[in-house]
Amino acid sequence: MKSKYVILASAILISVSTFAQKDEMKTLKKLYDKEQPSDNDLAEYRATITKAEPLVTNSTEADKVYLNFYKAMAPVLDLNLAMSKPANQNNPQVILRYLTVQNVNQLATGLNNTLDFEKKSGKMIYTKDIEETITSFKPMLINYAVALGDGTKYKEAALILHSIYELDKKDPEKLYYAANYAVNAKDMDLALQYYQELKNINYSGEGTAYYAINKETKKEESFSTKKERELYLKVSHEKPRDEKIPSKRGEIYKNIALILTEKGKTEEAKAAIQEARTLNPDDSSLAMTEADLYLKAGDMVTYKKLITEVVEKNPNNVELIFNLGVLSNNNKEYADAEKYYLRAIQIDPKYSNAYLNLAILKLDAEKGLIDQMNKLGTSPADNKKYEVLKRKREDMYNSAIPYLEKVVQMDENNIDAAKTLLGVYNALEMTDKAKALKAKINK
């Protein structure tokens, strides 16, 4: 065959393919535009998508965008048809069958790409339809994400909430909760990605929460806006209450730093926490996080400097001082830990956690003493060493007793503290006290 006929034949094949592709797109549009497509319509719709996919590979951007739109909307059409049947209307499992994580993610991508394309082209073919779809499906998707979270499917909940954010960028709160769920799922790469997104859009979450009591249920309910609440106050609610929502920027930056630290990226973590402190100079938790970074890096000079600054700015903040004790204890700075716990008690003599942690701090030395005692033999010299260690152990128990007794006195429901105290009484053969406490525990 001569070359010009080969070229002509190829041109005919391309032309036929193009016409076929246009036919498929027309069929999809016709089926999609039906008010209530039937089972047969949706079967044809899916078959047409499958047939069109290889045809649009080398087609126009418009064909690619709209084919992905039709494909993304397929589960929505299936769900609408399923929910139109009386037997399915009160069956949540039907919704879960179609709104899988993969389908919701595909929906978010397909709808967003279509909105972007129509904005760019100026031809608003499906923009209004997409906006209506987002409005109607968003509450259902939120409930789905919450249900997944309640079922400890944290990563799936995170992905759904991120898809909701992708569908409605005016609601970045969903991205914030997606990051939290990712942390719960221990998927730190995903959590870091979401926290970085929050940082990039400068999300703060700062605002006002609006509440009112439902007259019928007597329970407090929240409202998105003050205007929305006003409508309910006229009919079914009372006792409005406003609550200031503080900025979450500090927490977001802190979590970025903590994740980077966990991944061994200490310098990046330091930069992130310093940036966070610049934005939130009064957030003592950020200063503590930064101090902890330097402590773990072995830079004790900077660590002590930062801790001193924190204490000077918040000398009477009992929770802060207590947390400094925890931080010191976790990093084996036991003398500092004891100092902070005692300071917390000085600030608030009823702060039971400080008493409890002091007792634990004293008792933690027991294992080392027992290990030493167990290694001794039966020689006269070893027996003397044993007696010395035994007295040290008894002194340790006696030093913990006042703190444990204080905890039990202040919190009768703290069974763990009571059982620990009982064990100490028994070890010291304080029979009367042990008997009285055991009777109290067994009430």
PyMOL commands that set and color helices and strands:
alter all, ss='L'
color gray80, all
select helices_A, chain A and resi 3-32+39-52+61-83+86-88+92-98+101-121+127-150+154-167+173-184+188-200+226-233+249-262+266-279+284-296+300-313+318-330+334-347+352-363+366-375+380-410+415-427+431-441
alter helices_A, ss='H'
color red, helices_A
select strands_A, chain A and resi 207-214+220-223+237-245
alter strands_A, ss='S'
color yellow, strands_A
deselect
rebuild
show_as cartoon
